[in-house]
């Protein structure tokens, strides 16, 4: 009951106090969204956009993502990035007073980027930063399912490569 009341209060003040959504999700929602070992960051200045992304992640990718951070500004995203490793960033392009693609310069080079936007004209810019996919709002379930397949392939392949490179068996070096 307390958590529901807090959630309602936070939703009521997120426009004026964006740090509240960060604090709420960091302290109360961290780690309870899914069962996977990967983390996702959703950057969208509109609550409906964050809610839509959250729904699709929970519905189609909860087995991949254990941590999902929802933020409404690049500043809030930077605070999350300062203390958390993010595997996939879902970015809206048109934010109030800023462009979501600016977040790419703060991301780890291994972080996969997915653009979720209502504006198809930014696709060329997105391609230049090597995005995994460019989903148009409103998101279609079939498009998101295809995206999850791409993410699953890339993330699990990378995880296997890392585990193979950390092998404890000695390797003979010819020289």
N, C-alpha and C positions, 0 to 999 in steps of 0.2 A: 504494500500500500504506500509506504513512504517513497519507494522508488518510482511508482506511477505518478505520485504527486510531484516529485522532483522533476520527472520527465516533462510533465505538463508545464511546470514553471519554466524550465529551461527552454522549451519550444516557444513559449510566449515572449521570451527576452532575447532570442538568438540574433535578431536583426540589430538591436541596440548594443548587445554585449556578446560578440562572437566568441569570446573566450569561454563563456559558459558552456557552449556545446562541446568545446574541447575538454573542459574539466569533467563534464558529465560522462562523455564517452571514455575518457582516459581512466577515470576512477570507478565507474560503474559497469561499463559495457565491455571493457577489454577482456578478450578471451572467452566470452560466452556466446559468441555468434556462430561459431562453427567448430568443426572437429579437426580441421586440417592443420598443417604445420606452417602454412604460408600466411603472410600478412598483406592486407590491401588498404590503400588510402583512396577515399572518394572525395574529390574536390569539386564542389558545385555550390554556387552562391544561393541557389534557390532550394528551399527545403523539399519541394516536390521532386527535384532532380536527385537529391541525396536519398530520399525515400525510395524512388524508383530503382536506383542502383542497388541500394541495400536489399530491396525485395528480390531482385534478380540474383544477387550474390547468395542470399540465404536459400532461395528456391533451387538454384541450379549449380551452386559451387560451394555449398557449406562443407563438403568433404575436403575441399582444397584450403579454405581460409579459416584459420582459427581466430585471427584478429582482423577486425575491420574498423578503420578510423574514418569518421565522417567529419569533414571540415568545410567551411564556407568561404575561406580566403587563403591566399598564398601565405600570409603571415601565420595563420593557424596551422597550415600544412608544414611550414618550416619548424614550428615547435614540436610537432609530432616526429618529423624527420630527425630532429636533434637528438632524440633519445630512443628511436625505434628504427629497426631495419624494415624497409618496405619492399615487398617482392613485386607488387603490381600497383600502379597508380592509375586510377580512373579519373580523367580530367575533363571538365567542361571548359570550353574555350572562352565564351563570353561571360566574364565575371564583372561585377560592378567596379568600374574604374581600373580594371587590369585584365590581362589575357592569361588564361589558364596555362597556355603552353610555356609561359615564363617559368613555371615550376620545374620544367625539365632540367634547367641548369642547377637546381638544388638536389636532384635525385642522384643516387648511386648509378653509375653506368650500367650495372646489371639489372636495374629495375625495369620491368616491362611497363610500357605505357599504352593505355587504351583511351582514346578520345570518345567522349559521349557528348554530342552537340546537336543543336537544332540547325546549325549553319553548315551546309555542305561546302561552302566556298573556302573553308580553311583546310581542306583535305591535302592540298599540296604542301602547306607548311607542316602539317602533321607527318607526312611522308618523309620530309627532310630530317625529322628527329627520330625516324625509324620506329613509328608506333606499330603495335601488334595489330590493332584494328581501329576502325573509325565507325562508331555506331551513331546513327541518326535518331534523335528523339522524335516521337516516342519510340522507345526500344521495342522491337519485336522479339518475342520469345525465341523464335527460330534463329534470329541473328545472334542472340545471346548464347544459345546452345552451341552454335558454331564457334563463337569466341571462346567459350569454356573449353571446347575441344582443343583449340590452338594453344590456350594457356596451359592446359594439362600436359600436352605434348612438350612444350618448351620447358616448363618448370620441372617436370619429372625427369626429362632428359638431362637438364642441368644438375639436378640432385644426384642422378646416377653418375655423372661425370665427376662430381666432387667426391663421392664415396669411392669411386675407382681410383682417383688420384691420391686418396689417403690410405690406400691399402697398406696393411701391416706386414705383408709378405715381402721379403727382400727380393730385389730385382737385380739380375746380373747385368752388369754394364760391360759391353764389349769395347775394347779400346785399343 
